[in-house]
């Protein structure tokens, strides 16, 4: 299109998006926003007159917590910079080079003292309908992040030390991540549990992308050697992946669009949590990253019987027993009665769902594929097991 036609077309598309009505919303206008992902000039004729081509992302404005929710498991060897990277992404502040960004992610005193993750923790990163990052730098609570976001990334921070490998395997198998992010330190390369974590993700058929961290500590030659080492491993029999080094926003868009369970592409990012180098490319990738299941498959899952896998059980004062986990199929509504079990005696309990929380924010309905916590009232929690 010409410059004038392109401006007019984008303006028309924006008006169409604002009046967009999904087929399953009963004629209620929901609306959407558009984001210009990339624009190129191409030669139109022999006189080298140019025209423009644009690629636009259209995303629905969220309503009733109907945001797109993806779970990303964070893997990598100990001291590779996993928790620091998550702290920078979710808190919106760069690290000081001594681990300041990761302090808010640790759950135990010994983790703060050693700087090593030993338990599973969850962090959230949001994107609004315009593709802008929503994190704790602008929002004080998780509820505010959920309200402002049309897409949520839930990071599952897993342990890197070999001592806690069982905990890492539990996190990969129980929380059903959509994707896995393997963090590799640029100065050490493939070391420790890196190969084991890569093998686990491959065995479980979890699509994986790689982040080479700490590039600010190394020369460009060291970073290139680490990337080449990763490329050799990915091309080996058993992996058979096609590595794609992301070095521009254009590469990030292409990688996100082609990165699914059925393709063999493995994006590789090189970045620094201290200087912020190439951090924006990872954010662009996460913003465009599509869900693995389409809307039709999601609807079919929601029509099945309700099945909720319990991964954690704890008690809350004045609330009672609360269970956390993932809804594999069906739907779950506040006030609905569910059959929970089996107990150690092989019995099932009929309990009422008092309330539901997703990402620390209350919601009325839980749909297949979503992780949440359910309040089941006061009873002997020892009867239940994970």
VODRENBA-152708 format. One line per 8 residues: number of its first residue (from 1); their letters; for each residue x, y, z of C-alpha. Coordinates in Angstrom, 1 decimal, always signed. Example, Ala and Ser with C-alpha at 12.3 -4.5 7.8 and 13.67 -1.06 7.14 Angstrom:
BEGIN
1) AS) +12.3:-4.5:+7.8; +13.7:-1.1:+7.1 .
REM end
This chain:
BEGIN
1) XXXXXXXX) +0.0:+0.0:+0.0; +1.0:+3.6:-0.4; +1.8:+5.7:+2.7; -1.7:+7.3:+2.5; -3.5:+4.0:+2.0; -1.5:+2.4:+4.8; -2.5:+5.1:+7.3; -6.2:+4.9:+6.1 .
9) XXXXXXXX) -6.2:+1.1:+6.4; -4.7:+1.1:+9.9; -7.3:+3.7:+10.9; -10.1:+1.5:+9.5; -8.7:-1.6:+11.2; -8.6:+0.2:+14.5; -12.3:+1.2:+14.2; -13.2:-2.4:+13.3 .
17) XXXXXXXX) -11.2:-3.7:+16.3; -13.0:-1.3:+18.7; -16.4:-2.7:+17.5; -15.3:-6.3:+17.3; -18.0:-8.7:+18.6; -16.9:-12.4:+19.2; -19.4:-15.0:+18.0; -19.9:-16.5:+21.5 .
25) XXXXXXXX) -20.6:-13.3:+23.4; -24.3:-13.0:+22.5; -24.0:-9.7:+20.5; -22.2:-7.9:+23.3; -19.5:-5.5:+22.0; -16.2:-6.4:+23.6; -13.6:-4.5:+21.6; -10.0:-5.0:+20.9 .
33) XXXXXXXX) -6.8:-3.0:+20.4; -4.3:-3.2:+17.5; -0.5:-3.1:+17.7; +1.8:-2.5:+14.7; +4.4:-5.3:+15.0; +6.5:-4.5:+11.9; +6.4:-2.5:+8.7; +8.5:-2.8:+5.6 .
41) XXXXXXXX) +9.0:-1.0:+2.3; +9.1:-3.0:-0.9; +9.8:-2.1:-4.5; +6.6:-1.8:-6.4; +7.7:-1.3:-10.0; +10.7:-0.9:-12.3; +10.9:+2.8:-11.4; +11.6:+1.7:-7.8 .
49) XXXXXXXX) +8.5:+3.3:-6.4; +8.0:+1.8:-3.0; +4.9:+0.6:-1.2; +4.5:-0.6:+2.4; +3.6:-3.9:+4.0; +2.6:-4.0:+7.7; +1.9:-6.8:+10.2; -0.6:-6.0:+13.0 .
57) XXXXXXXX) -1.5:-7.8:+16.2; -5.2:-7.6:+17.2; -5.9:-8.5:+20.8; -9.2:-8.5:+22.7; -9.6:-6.2:+25.6; -10.0:-8.4:+28.8; -13.3:-8.9:+30.6; -14.1:-11.0:+33.6 .
65) XXXXXXXX) -10.5:-12.2:+33.9; -10.8:-13.6:+30.3; -7.1:-12.9:+29.7; -4.8:-15.2:+27.8; -2.8:-17.2:+30.4; +0.4:-19.0:+29.6; +2.6:-21.0:+32.0; +6.4:-21.0:+31.4 .
73) XXXXXXXX) +8.7:-23.3:+33.5; +12.1:-21.7:+34.1; +14.9:-24.3:+33.9; +18.7:-24.1:+34.1; +21.8:-24.9:+36.1; +22.4:-23.4:+39.6; +23.8:-19.9:+39.4; +22.7:-19.4:+35.8 .
81) XXXXXXXX) +20.6:-16.3:+36.7; +17.1:-17.7:+36.5; +15.6:-16.0:+39.6; +17.5:-12.7:+38.8; +16.0:-12.7:+35.2; +12.5:-13.3:+36.6; +13.0:-10.5:+39.2; +14.0:-8.1:+36.4 .
89) XXXXXXXX) +11.1:-9.0:+34.2; +8.4:-9.0:+37.0; +9.7:-6.1:+39.1; +10.7:-3.8:+36.2; +14.1:-2.9:+37.7; +17.6:-4.0:+36.5; +19.8:-6.1:+38.8; +22.8:-4.4:+40.5 .
97) XXXXXXXX) +25.1:-7.3:+39.7; +24.8:-8.8:+43.2; +21.4:-10.4:+43.0; +19.2:-7.6:+44.3; +16.5:-8.4:+41.7; +15.9:-11.9:+42.9; +15.4:-11.2:+46.7; +11.6:-10.8:+46.3 .
105) XXXXXXXX) +11.3:-14.2:+44.7; +12.8:-16.3:+47.5; +10.5:-18.1:+50.0; +13.0:-19.3:+52.6; +15.8:-17.7:+54.6; +18.4:-20.2:+53.4; +17.6:-19.2:+49.8; +18.3:-15.6:+50.6 .
113) XXXXXXXX) +21.6:-16.6:+52.3; +22.8:-18.9:+49.5; +21.2:-17.2:+46.6; +19.9:-20.6:+45.4; +16.3:-21.6:+44.7; +15.2:-24.8:+46.5; +11.4:-24.6:+46.2; +8.9:-23.8:+43.5 .
121) XXXXXXXX) +7.7:-20.3:+43.3; +5.4:-18.4:+40.9; +5.8:-15.0:+39.4; +3.5:-13.1:+36.9; +4.2:-10.8:+34.0; +1.3:-9.1:+32.2; +0.8:-7.5:+28.8; -2.1:-5.2:+28.0 .
129) XXXXXXXX) -4.1:-5.2:+24.8; -1.6:-2.7:+23.3; +1.3:-5.1:+24.0; +2.8:-3.0:+26.8; +4.4:-4.7:+29.8; +2.4:-4.7:+33.0; +4.4:-5.6:+36.1; +5.1:-4.5:+39.7 .
137) XXXXXXXX) +6.9:-1.3:+38.6; +3.5:+0.2:+37.8; +1.1:-2.0:+39.8; +1.3:-2.6:+43.5; -0.6:-5.9:+43.7; -1.2:-9.0:+41.6; -4.8:-8.0:+41.4; -4.0:-4.8:+39.6 .
145) XXXXXXXX) -1.7:-6.6:+37.2; -4.6:-9.0:+36.3; -7.1:-6.2:+35.9; -4.8:-4.3:+33.5; -3.6:-7.3:+31.4; -5.1:-9.1:+28.4; -2.3:-11.6:+28.5; -0.6:-13.2:+31.5 .
153) XXXXXXXX) +2.7:-15.1:+31.7; +3.0:-17.2:+34.8; +6.6:-18.1:+35.4; +7.3:-21.3:+37.4; +10.7:-20.8:+39.0; +12.3:-24.2:+39.5; +15.5:-25.2:+41.3; +18.7:-25.6:+39.4 .
161) XXXXXXXX) +20.8:-27.6:+41.9; +21.1:-31.3:+41.4; +20.1:-31.8:+45.1; +16.6:-30.5:+44.3; +16.1:-32.3:+41.0; +13.1:-34.2:+42.3; +11.5:-30.8:+43.1; +12.2:-29.6:+39.5 .
169) XXXXXXXX) +10.7:-32.8:+38.0; +7.6:-32.4:+40.2; +7.2:-28.8:+39.0; +7.5:-29.9:+35.3; +5.0:-32.7:+35.6; +2.4:-31.3:+38.0; +2.0:-27.7:+36.8; +1.6:-28.5:+33.1 .
177) XXXXXXXX) +3.7:-25.7:+31.7; +2.9:-24.6:+28.2; +6.6:-23.7:+27.5; +10.0:-24.0:+29.1; +12.7:-21.3:+29.3; +16.2:-22.8:+29.7; +18.6:-20.2:+31.2; +22.3:-20.8:+30.4 .
185) XXXXXXXX) +25.1:-18.6:+31.9; +27.3:-17.2:+29.1; +30.5:-17.6:+31.1; +30.0:-21.3:+32.1; +28.1:-22.6:+29.1; +26.4:-26.0:+29.3; +27.2:-27.2:+32.8; +25.7:-29.0:+35.8 .
193) XXXXXXXX) +22.1:-29.9:+35.3; +21.6:-28.0:+32.0; +21.6:-31.2:+29.9; +19.3:-33.0:+32.4; +16.8:-30.1:+32.3; +16.9:-29.9:+28.5; +16.3:-33.7:+28.4; +13.4:-33.5:+30.8 .
201) XXXXXXXX) +11.6:-30.8:+28.7; +12.2:-32.8:+25.5; +10.9:-36.0:+27.1; +7.8:-34.3:+28.3; +7.3:-32.6:+24.9; +7.3:-29.1:+26.3; +8.4:-26.5:+23.7; +11.6:-24.9:+24.9 .
209) XXXXXXXX) +13.4:-21.6:+24.2; +16.9:-20.7:+25.5; +18.1:-17.6:+27.2; +21.9:-17.0:+27.4; +22.3:-14.8:+30.5; +25.2:-12.7:+32.0; +26.5:-11.5:+28.6; +27.7:-8.4:+30.4 .
217) XXXXXXXX) +30.4:-10.5:+32.2; +31.9:-12.0:+29.0; +33.5:-11.0:+25.8; +31.6:-11.4:+22.5; +33.8:-14.4:+21.7; +32.8:-16.2:+24.9; +29.1:-15.6:+24.2; +29.5:-16.9:+20.6 .
225) XXXXXXXX) +31.3:-20.0:+21.9; +28.4:-20.7:+24.3; +25.8:-20.2:+21.5; +27.7:-22.5:+19.2; +27.9:-25.1:+22.0; +24.1:-24.9:+22.4; +23.6:-25.2:+18.7; +25.6:-28.4:+18.5 .
233) XXXXXXXX) +23.6:-29.9:+21.4; +20.3:-28.9:+19.8; +21.2:-30.4:+16.4; +22.2:-33.8:+17.9; +20.1:-36.9:+17.4; +17.4:-37.0:+20.2; +16.9:-33.2:+20.0; +16.9:-32.6:+16.3 .
241) XXXXXXXX) +16.1:-28.9:+16.7; +16.8:-25.9:+14.5; +18.4:-23.2:+16.6; +17.3:-19.6:+15.8; +19.4:-16.8:+17.4; +17.2:-13.8:+18.0; +19.1:-10.6:+17.4; +16.3:-8.1:+16.3 .
249) XXXXXXXX) +12.6:-7.4:+16.9; +11.9:-8.9:+13.5; +13.5:-12.2:+14.6; +11.5:-12.2:+17.8; +8.2:-11.8:+16.0; +9.1:-14.6:+13.5; +10.3:-16.9:+16.4; +7.1:-16.4:+18.4 .
257) XXXXXXXX) +4.9:-17.1:+15.4; +6.6:-20.3:+14.4; +7.3:-21.6:+18.0; +4.8:-24.3:+18.7; +4.7:-27.9:+19.8; +4.7:-29.1:+16.2; +7.7:-27.1:+15.0; +11.4:-27.9:+15.6 .
265) XXXXXXXX) +12.6:-24.3:+16.0; +14.3:-23.4:+19.2; +14.8:-19.6:+19.7; +18.0:-18.5:+21.5; +18.2:-15.1:+23.2; +21.5:-13.5:+24.5; +20.8:-10.9:+27.2; +21.9:-9.3:+30.4 .
273) XXXXXXXX) +19.9:-8.7:+33.6; +22.3:-5.9:+34.7; +22.7:-3.8:+31.6; +19.3:-4.7:+30.1; +20.9:-5.7:+26.7; +18.4:-7.5:+24.5; +15.9:-7.7:+27.3; +13.3:-6.0:+25.1 .
281) XXXXXXXX) +13.6:-8.8:+22.5; +12.5:-11.4:+25.1; +9.5:-9.2:+26.1; +8.5:-8.9:+22.4; +8.7:-12.7:+22.1; +6.6:-13.3:+25.2; +4.0:-10.8:+24.2; +3.4:-12.5:+20.8 .
289) XXXXXXXX) +3.9:-16.1:+22.0; +0.6:-17.9:+21.1; -1.2:-20.6:+23.2; -0.7:-24.2:+22.3; -4.4:-25.0:+22.0; -6.8:-23.1:+19.7; -10.3:-21.9:+20.7; -12.0:-25.0:+19.3 .
297) XXXXXXXX) -9.8:-27.4:+21.4; -10.4:-25.3:+24.4; -14.2:-25.4:+24.0; -14.0:-29.2:+23.7; -12.0:-29.5:+26.9; -14.5:-27.3:+28.7; -17.4:-29.6:+27.7; -15.8:-32.6:+29.4 .
305) XXXXXXXX) -16.3:-33.6:+33.1; -14.6:-31.4:+35.7; -11.1:-32.8:+36.7; -8.9:-30.7:+39.0; -5.5:-32.0:+40.0; -4.5:-31.0:+43.6; -0.8:-30.0:+43.9; -0.8:-28.3:+47.3 .
313) XXXXXXXX) -2.9:-28.2:+50.4; -2.8:-25.7:+53.2; -5.0:-24.0:+55.8; -6.0:-20.3:+55.9; -7.5:-18.8:+59.1; -11.2:-18.0:+58.8; -11.3:-19.6:+55.4; -10.5:-23.3:+56.0 .
321) XXXXXXXX) -8.7:-25.7:+53.8; -7.4:-24.4:+50.5; -6.2:-26.6:+47.6; -4.1:-25.4:+44.7; -3.7:-27.0:+41.3; -4.7:-27.1:+37.7; -8.1:-27.7:+36.1; -7.5:-30.3:+33.4 .
329) XXXXXXXX) -11.0:-30.4:+31.9; -14.4:-29.0:+32.4; -15.3:-25.8:+34.3; -15.5:-25.0:+38.0; -17.8:-22.3:+39.4; -17.9:-20.6:+42.8; -20.5:-22.4:+45.0; -20.4:-25.6:+43.0 .
337) XXXXXXXX) -20.1:-28.9:+44.8; -17.3:-31.3:+43.8; -16.3:-34.8:+44.7; -12.8:-34.7:+46.2; -10.5:-37.7:+46.9; -9.6:-40.4:+47.3; -8.7:-40.3:+51.0; -6.4:-42.8:+52.6 .
345) XXXXXXXX) -9.5:-44.9:+53.2; -10.4:-44.8:+49.5; -13.4:-42.6:+50.1; -14.4:-39.4:+48.3; -15.7:-36.2:+50.0; -18.5:-34.0:+48.6; -17.3:-30.4:+49.3; -18.5:-27.0:+48.2 .
353) XXXXXXXX) -16.2:-24.5:+46.4; -16.4:-21.4:+48.6; -14.2:-19.2:+46.5; -11.7:-19.3:+43.6; -8.5:-17.3:+43.2; -6.4:-17.1:+40.0; -3.0:-15.3:+40.3; -4.0:-14.1:+43.8 .
361) XXXXXXXX) -7.1:-12.4:+42.3; -10.7:-13.6:+43.0; -12.7:-15.0:+40.1; -16.1:-16.6:+39.6; -15.4:-19.3:+37.0; -12.4:-21.5:+36.4; -11.9:-23.0:+32.9; -9.9:-25.9:+31.6 .
369) XXXXXXXX) -6.2:-25.4:+31.5; -6.2:-22.7:+34.2; -4.3:-22.9:+37.5; -6.1:-21.7:+40.6; -6.7:-22.1:+44.3; -10.0:-23.3:+45.7; -11.4:-22.7:+49.2; -13.2:-25.9:+50.3 .
377) XXXXXXXX) -14.3:-24.9:+53.8; -13.4:-26.3:+57.2; -12.7:-30.1:+57.5; -9.8:-32.4:+58.4; -7.2:-31.6:+55.8; -5.2:-34.7:+56.6; -8.0:-36.7:+54.8; -6.7:-35.2:+51.5 .
385) XX) -3.5:-36.0:+49.7; -1.7:-34.4:+46.8 .
REM end
